[in-house]
Amino acid sequence: MLAASSVDAMLKAKGYTKGTLNERIDLAAQKHLITDEMAQWAHEVRLDANEPRHADQKAPMPDEEEAKKAINFTKALAEFLFVLPSMVSRGLQQARKEQLTTQ
């Protein structure tokens, strides 16, 4: 459930605040914030979180493999949405500085 909440929080941090998590994932893919494949994975994490959250006593509890899958996606999404763009910005700034000093 926390992985799905993390996906939700990251999308909200990127300005996707309206509608359900399902709708925000789809919109993020439509607007090319994330790839279609990332949206599919995000939906898997979202759906996996729904079973325990809705307290269906007959639904099996998530196992370690499912937890690892959710955590891996959440980490990858954070890298993609926040870390990589920051690294690119710093790299571009550094390249500009180096270009100015060589002129």
Buried (B, 14 or more C-beta within 10 A) or exposed (E): BEBBEBBBEBBEEBEBEEEEBEEBBBBBBEEEBBEEEBBEBBBBBBEBBBBEEEEEEEEEEBEEEBEEBBBEBBEEBBEBBEEEEEEEEEEEEEEEEEEEEEE
